[in-house]
Amino acid sequence: MEWYLPLIWAAVIGTAVAMYVILDGFDLGIGILFPFSKSEAERDQMMRSIAPFWDGNETWLVLGGAGLFVAFPRAYAVLMPAFYLPVIVMLLALVFRGVAFEFRTVSRSKTGWNIAFTIGSTLAGFSQGVILGGLIQGIPVSNGAYAGGTFHWATPFALVCGLALVTGYGLLGATWLVMKTEGAVQDRARAHARLLLFAVLGFMAVVSLWTPLSIPRIAERWFSLPNFYFLWPIPAVTALVAFMTWRWLEAGRDVPPFLATIALFLLGYLGLVISSFPYLIPPSLTVWDTAAAPSSQIFMLLGTLLLLPMIIGYIVFIFWLFRGKVREGESYH
């Protein structure tokens, strides 16, 4: 049982990260797309589309961070010094956008809060991408402690990953607006989604080529035999999902493009997991190397497994309660 505990916790944390990226991704995408709207009425409509959902999404970020601290304290002790600056920027950006969201609704002049909301959303997404890129390319560890410098994460690959995630969040936000709005906002979001889909595919191709060419362990994972025979369907399915996303956008469908974009994110996430697992701190520390004592893992796991259905039930209820589209000048129906 003790051998499986780190795997269970890795699955819990991985699920929390995936849920955060999907659920907070589309409202971060709304902020990223904010400058491309044409009027305050359109921005109000965009804001109302995410108003019931956005403030609960960071729960998954908290669960992921707290789970890492409890279940993998050695990994937490390495990751925090390695990514202090991007983590601080991300947290401040999330606070910044939260304040902007609330104050925009009561302010007479919304221009400043619009800018703050866009900057906060973009910086949060970019910081998350930079952290992801820095983790993929590897973290230097010596005697179980971080052995790199303050800016070890600041590499061209990490910056590309930051831009890629901002673009991906933009696509999620655009397809969300296609699903949840009507009129000019929906038409513009559909046009943005077409452009962003190509940009996301371009970034996925760049990252998919860059990682095996520059990181031997990833090249061996994907292209050695018999691994290649089992893993080639993942990029093939990704290409098919991207094609269907385009077809559904062209056909004027509302819901399928958003679901397909979620599928693209999950496929990309699966690819990254395959590239790095079982390393929690690539390329040296695995989930077993960094795991806490089994008693600590079991104690926290009992509480986590009790709370998870409540969190998921709340999310399902909120999405069902506020189903339907948001029109200009209207609320929900």
Secondary structure as a PSIPRED ss2 file (coil, helix, strand):
# PSIPRED VFORMAT (PSIPRED V4.0)

   1 M C   1.000  0.000  0.000
   2 E C   1.000  0.000  0.000
   3 W C   1.000  0.000  0.000
   4 Y C   1.000  0.000  0.000
   5 L H   0.000  1.000  0.000
   6 P H   0.000  1.000  0.000
   7 L H   0.000  1.000  0.000
   8 I H   0.000  1.000  0.000
   9 W H   0.000  1.000  0.000
  10 A H   0.000  1.000  0.000
  11 A H   0.000  1.000  0.000
  12 V H   0.000  1.000  0.000
  13 I H   0.000  1.000  0.000
  14 G H   0.000  1.000  0.000
  15 T H   0.000  1.000  0.000
  16 A H   0.000  1.000  0.000
  17 V H   0.000  1.000  0.000
  18 A H   0.000  1.000  0.000
  19 M H   0.000  1.000  0.000
  20 Y H   0.000  1.000  0.000
  21 V H   0.000  1.000  0.000
  22 I H   0.000  1.000  0.000
  23 L H   0.000  1.000  0.000
  24 D H   0.000  1.000  0.000
  25 G H   0.000  1.000  0.000
  26 F H   0.000  1.000  0.000
  27 D H   0.000  1.000  0.000
  28 L H   0.000  1.000  0.000
  29 G H   0.000  1.000  0.000
  30 I H   0.000  1.000  0.000
  31 G H   0.000  1.000  0.000
  32 I H   0.000  1.000  0.000
  33 L H   0.000  1.000  0.000
  34 F H   0.000  1.000  0.000
  35 P H   0.000  1.000  0.000
  36 F H   0.000  1.000  0.000
  37 S C   1.000  0.000  0.000
  38 K C   1.000  0.000  0.000
  39 S C   1.000  0.000  0.000
  40 E H   0.000  1.000  0.000
  41 A H   0.000  1.000  0.000
  42 E H   0.000  1.000  0.000
  43 R H   0.000  1.000  0.000
  44 D H   0.000  1.000  0.000
  45 Q H   0.000  1.000  0.000
  46 M H   0.000  1.000  0.000
  47 M H   0.000  1.000  0.000
  48 R H   0.000  1.000  0.000
  49 S H   0.000  1.000  0.000
  50 I H   0.000  1.000  0.000
  51 A C   1.000  0.000  0.000
  52 P C   1.000  0.000  0.000
  53 F C   1.000  0.000  0.000
  54 W H   0.000  1.000  0.000
  55 D H   0.000  1.000  0.000
  56 G H   0.000  1.000  0.000
  57 N C   1.000  0.000  0.000
  58 E H   0.000  1.000  0.000
  59 T H   0.000  1.000  0.000
  60 W H   0.000  1.000  0.000
  61 L H   0.000  1.000  0.000
  62 V H   0.000  1.000  0.000
  63 L H   0.000  1.000  0.000
  64 G H   0.000  1.000  0.000
  65 G H   0.000  1.000  0.000
  66 A H   0.000  1.000  0.000
  67 G H   0.000  1.000  0.000
  68 L H   0.000  1.000  0.000
  69 F H   0.000  1.000  0.000
  70 V H   0.000  1.000  0.000
  71 A H   0.000  1.000  0.000
  72 F C   1.000  0.000  0.000
  73 P H   0.000  1.000  0.000
  74 R H   0.000  1.000  0.000
  75 A H   0.000  1.000  0.000
  76 Y H   0.000  1.000  0.000
  77 A H   0.000  1.000  0.000
  78 V H   0.000  1.000  0.000
  79 L H   0.000  1.000  0.000
  80 M H   0.000  1.000  0.000
  81 P H   0.000  1.000  0.000
  82 A H   0.000  1.000  0.000
  83 F C   1.000  0.000  0.000
  84 Y H   0.000  1.000  0.000
  85 L H   0.000  1.000  0.000
  86 P H   0.000  1.000  0.000
  87 V H   0.000  1.000  0.000
  88 I H   0.000  1.000  0.000
  89 V H   0.000  1.000  0.000
  90 M H   0.000  1.000  0.000
  91 L H   0.000  1.000  0.000
  92 L H   0.000  1.000  0.000
  93 A H   0.000  1.000  0.000
  94 L H   0.000  1.000  0.000
  95 V H   0.000  1.000  0.000
  96 F H   0.000  1.000  0.000
  97 R H   0.000  1.000  0.000
  98 G H   0.000  1.000  0.000
  99 V H   0.000  1.000  0.000
 100 A H   0.000  1.000  0.000
 101 F H   0.000  1.000  0.000
 102 E H   0.000  1.000  0.000
 103 F H   0.000  1.000  0.000
 104 R H   0.000  1.000  0.000
 105 T C   1.000  0.000  0.000
 106 V C   1.000  0.000  0.000
 107 S C   1.000  0.000  0.000
 108 R C   1.000  0.000  0.000
 109 S C   1.000  0.000  0.000
 110 K C   1.000  0.000  0.000
 111 T H   0.000  1.000  0.000
 112 G H   0.000  1.000  0.000
 113 W H   0.000  1.000  0.000
 114 N H   0.000  1.000  0.000
 115 I H   0.000  1.000  0.000
 116 A H   0.000  1.000  0.000
 117 F H   0.000  1.000  0.000
 118 T H   0.000  1.000  0.000
 119 I H   0.000  1.000  0.000
 120 G H   0.000  1.000  0.000
 121 S H   0.000  1.000  0.000
 122 T H   0.000  1.000  0.000
 123 L H   0.000  1.000  0.000
 124 A H   0.000  1.000  0.000
 125 G H   0.000  1.000  0.000
 126 F H   0.000  1.000  0.000
 127 S H   0.000  1.000  0.000
 128 Q H   0.000  1.000  0.000
 129 G H   0.000  1.000  0.000
 130 V H   0.000  1.000  0.000
 131 I H   0.000  1.000  0.000
 132 L H   0.000  1.000  0.000
 133 G H   0.000  1.000  0.000
 134 G H   0.000  1.000  0.000
 135 L H   0.000  1.000  0.000
 136 I H   0.000  1.000  0.000
 137 Q H   0.000  1.000  0.000
 138 G C   1.000  0.000  0.000
 139 I C   1.000  0.000  0.000
 140 P C   1.000  0.000  0.000
 141 V E   0.000  0.000  1.000
 142 S E   0.000  0.000  1.000
 143 N C   1.000  0.000  0.000
 144 G C   1.000  0.000  0.000
 145 A E   0.000  0.000  1.000
 146 Y E   0.000  0.000  1.000
 147 A C   1.000  0.000  0.000
 148 G C   1.000  0.000  0.000
 149 G C   1.000  0.000  0.000
 150 T C   1.000  0.000  0.000
 151 F C   1.000  0.000  0.000
 152 H C   1.000  0.000  0.000
 153 W C   1.000  0.000  0.000
 154 A C   1.000  0.000  0.000
 155 T C   1.000  0.000  0.000
 156 P H   0.000  1.000  0.000
 157 F H   0.000  1.000  0.000
 158 A H   0.000  1.000  0.000
 159 L H   0.000  1.000  0.000
 160 V H   0.000  1.000  0.000
 161 C H   0.000  1.000  0.000
 162 G H   0.000  1.000  0.000
 163 L H   0.000  1.000  0.000
 164 A H   0.000  1.000  0.000
 165 L H   0.000  1.000  0.000
 166 V H   0.000  1.000  0.000
 167 T H   0.000  1.000  0.000
 168 G H   0.000  1.000  0.000
 169 Y H   0.000  1.000  0.000
 170 G H   0.000  1.000  0.000
 171 L H   0.000  1.000  0.000
 172 L H   0.000  1.000  0.000
 173 G H   0.000  1.000  0.000
 174 A H   0.000  1.000  0.000
 175 T H   0.000  1.000  0.000
 176 W H   0.000  1.000  0.000
 177 L H   0.000  1.000  0.000
 178 V H   0.000  1.000  0.000
 179 M H   0.000  1.000  0.000
 180 K H   0.000  1.000  0.000
 181 T E   0.000  0.000  1.000
 182 E C   1.000  0.000  0.000
 183 G C   1.000  0.000  0.000
 184 A H   0.000  1.000  0.000
 185 V H   0.000  1.000  0.000
 186 Q H   0.000  1.000  0.000
 187 D H   0.000  1.000  0.000
 188 R H   0.000  1.000  0.000
 189 A H   0.000  1.000  0.000
 190 R H   0.000  1.000  0.000
 191 A H   0.000  1.000  0.000
 192 H H   0.000  1.000  0.000
 193 A H   0.000  1.000  0.000
 194 R H   0.000  1.000  0.000
 195 L H   0.000  1.000  0.000
 196 L H   0.000  1.000  0.000
 197 L H   0.000  1.000  0.000
 198 F H   0.000  1.000  0.000
 199 A H   0.000  1.000  0.000
 200 V H   0.000  1.000  0.000
 201 L H   0.000  1.000  0.000
 202 G H   0.000  1.000  0.000
 203 F H   0.000  1.000  0.000
 204 M H   0.000  1.000  0.000
 205 A H   0.000  1.000  0.000
 206 V H   0.000  1.000  0.000
 207 V H   0.000  1.000  0.000
 208 S H   0.000  1.000  0.000
 209 L H   0.000  1.000  0.000
 210 W H   0.000  1.000  0.000
 211 T H   0.000  1.000  0.000
 212 P H   0.000  1.000  0.000
 213 L H   0.000  1.000  0.000
 214 S H   0.000  1.000  0.000
 215 I C   1.000  0.000  0.000
 216 P H   0.000  1.000  0.000
 217 R H   0.000  1.000  0.000
 218 I H   0.000  1.000  0.000
 219 A H   0.000  1.000  0.000
 220 E H   0.000  1.000  0.000
 221 R H   0.000  1.000  0.000
 222 W H   0.000  1.000  0.000
 223 F H   0.000  1.000  0.000
 224 S C   1.000  0.000  0.000
 225 L C   1.000  0.000  0.000
 226 P C   1.000  0.000  0.000
 227 N H   0.000  1.000  0.000
 228 F H   0.000  1.000  0.000
 229 Y H   0.000  1.000  0.000
 230 F H   0.000  1.000  0.000
 231 L H   0.000  1.000  0.000
 232 W C   1.000  0.000  0.000
 233 P H   0.000  1.000  0.000
 234 I H   0.000  1.000  0.000
 235 P H   0.000  1.000  0.000
 236 A H   0.000  1.000  0.000
 237 V H   0.000  1.000  0.000
 238 T H   0.000  1.000  0.000
 239 A H   0.000  1.000  0.000
 240 L H   0.000  1.000  0.000
 241 V H   0.000  1.000  0.000
 242 A H   0.000  1.000  0.000
 243 F H   0.000  1.000  0.000
 244 M H   0.000  1.000  0.000
 245 T H   0.000  1.000  0.000
 246 W H   0.000  1.000  0.000
 247 R H   0.000  1.000  0.000
 248 W H   0.000  1.000  0.000
 249 L H   0.000  1.000  0.000
 250 E H   0.000  1.000  0.000
 251 A C   1.000  0.000  0.000
 252 G C   1.000  0.000  0.000
 253 R C   1.000  0.000  0.000
 254 D C   1.000  0.000  0.000
 255 V H   0.000  1.000  0.000
 256 P H   0.000  1.000  0.000
 257 P H   0.000  1.000  0.000
 258 F H   0.000  1.000  0.000
 259 L H   0.000  1.000  0.000
 260 A H   0.000  1.000  0.000
 261 T H   0.000  1.000  0.000
 262 I H   0.000  1.000  0.000
 263 A H   0.000  1.000  0.000
 264 L H   0.000  1.000  0.000
 265 F H   0.000  1.000  0.000
 266 L H   0.000  1.000  0.000
 267 L H   0.000  1.000  0.000
 268 G H   0.000  1.000  0.000
 269 Y H   0.000  1.000  0.000
 270 L H   0.000  1.000  0.000
 271 G H   0.000  1.000  0.000
 272 L H   0.000  1.000  0.000
 273 V H   0.000  1.000  0.000
 274 I H   0.000  1.000  0.000
 275 S H   0.000  1.000  0.000
 276 S H   0.000  1.000  0.000
 277 F C   1.000  0.000  0.000
 278 P C   1.000  0.000  0.000
 279 Y E   0.000  0.000  1.000
 280 L E   0.000  0.000  1.000
 281 I E   0.000  0.000  1.000
 282 P C   1.000  0.000  0.000
 283 P C   1.000  0.000  0.000
 284 S C   1.000  0.000  0.000
 285 L E   0.000  0.000  1.000
 286 T E   0.000  0.000  1.000
 287 V C   1.000  0.000  0.000
 288 W C   1.000  0.000  0.000
 289 D C   1.000  0.000  0.000
 290 T C   1.000  0.000  0.000
 291 A C   1.000  0.000  0.000
 292 A C   1.000  0.000  0.000
 293 A C   1.000  0.000  0.000
 294 P H   0.000  1.000  0.000
 295 S H   0.000  1.000  0.000
 296 S H   0.000  1.000  0.000
 297 Q H   0.000  1.000  0.000
 298 I H   0.000  1.000  0.000
 299 F H   0.000  1.000  0.000
 300 M H   0.000  1.000  0.000
 301 L H   0.000  1.000  0.000
 302 L H   0.000  1.000  0.000
 303 G H   0.000  1.000  0.000
 304 T H   0.000  1.000  0.000
 305 L H   0.000  1.000  0.000
 306 L H   0.000  1.000  0.000
 307 L H   0.000  1.000  0.000
 308 L H   0.000  1.000  0.000
 309 P H   0.000  1.000  0.000
 310 M H   0.000  1.000  0.000
 311 I H   0.000  1.000  0.000
 312 I H   0.000  1.000  0.000
 313 G H   0.000  1.000  0.000
 314 Y H   0.000  1.000  0.000
 315 I H   0.000  1.000  0.000
 316 V H   0.000  1.000  0.000
 317 F H   0.000  1.000  0.000
 318 I H   0.000  1.000  0.000
 319 F H   0.000  1.000  0.000
 320 W H   0.000  1.000  0.000
 321 L H   0.000  1.000  0.000
 322 F C   1.000  0.000  0.000
 323 R C   1.000  0.000  0.000
 324 G C   1.000  0.000  0.000
 325 K C   1.000  0.000  0.000
 326 V E   0.000  0.000  1.000
 327 R C   1.000  0.000  0.000
 328 E C   1.000  0.000  0.000
 329 G C   1.000  0.000  0.000
 330 E C   1.000  0.000  0.000
 331 S C   1.000  0.000  0.000
 332 Y C   1.000  0.000  0.000
 333 H C   1.000  0.000  0.000
